Amino acid sequence: MTRLPSPLESGDLIGVAAPAGYLAEHERYHRGCELIRDMGFEIHEADKKWPGYGYLADTDAARIKELHRLWERQEIKAIFCLRGGFGSLRLLTHLDLDLFRAQPKIFIGFSDITILHNHIIDKTGTMCLHGPGLAALTDCDQPSQERLFHCLTGDWHRNLKENIEVVRPSAPVRGSLMGGNLSSLVTLLGTPWFPRLEGAILLLEDVNEPLYRLDRLLTQLWLSGEVNEINGVILGQFSDDTVKAVDRMRRNEFVWARVAELTAAKPVPIWGNFPIGHCRRNLTVPLGAPVTMDSDTGTLHFFEQ
């Protein structure tokens, strides 16, 4: 059974953690804080800075300490990740899962944060939000910001009917929504932390990967055998908004075709062009929540249990 963090109310306090990459443009953090305040919430330590440690926001010890400290404080009702990047994998051996089980909180981010999301869901059963990190929030369009607000305040089960591409239709299928960033998920293969995906609806997106690497990542994921028992695949965006529209479509179509090939032996439904990823349209979705893919209407239905 999925554990649901308590929804936010006006005036609630939000913490910001940087479990992954360093943010060079610190003003993006402040702009993100302003948007959170505009939604009616408060930011814990709004003037904080991260010193940087190579391409990481801080040392491993400091990053895990920050995440645990924010999670322990009962007055902090949700935790935004500052950004993705690199580094979440280095924290897995140090996560206090008992703390996460005892005190569920809204935990939101995407990209490299996929690693933390799937581990927390797999080991504690607690739903996480796949959505824009604080530094990316000002880049998001209005529907993405509105969807984020609804998810933060408990209305995450609003169905999503988007302009998707039904690559392979089927009768409606149901499963827990899992996954996120493709390359981050693949880094978990061969470790003790790859999540259990039997019966899942697998969500995948990525950015800045040439086609041959996307091919290799997808092929490795399926050849591993870890996704042989999924119930469906939802493919987001595989480039950002700086890529020309025609090139974005060609890239997405390449991914759709490769996933169709890899799932030919067990032809699960496949959707493409779902509005998640490193783009302005990055709709927040609840990972770990039960969902139904309705290919007839192109609607993703969410359920509380």
Secondary structure, DSSP 8 states (H G I E B T S, - for coil): --B------TT-EEEEE-SSB--S-THHHHHHHHHHHHTT-EETTTT-----BTTBSS-HHHHHHHHHHHHH-TTEEEEEES--SS-GGGGGGG--HHHHHHS--EEEE-GGGHHHHHHHHHHH-B-EEE---GGGGGGS-HHHHHHHHHHHTT-TT--EE---EEEE--S-EEEEEEEEEHHHHHTTTTSTT----TT-EEEEE--S--HHHHHHHHHHHHHTTTTTT-SEEEE--SS-TTS-HHHHHHHHHHHHHHHHHHTTTS---EEE--S-SSSS----EEETSEEEEETTTTEEEE---
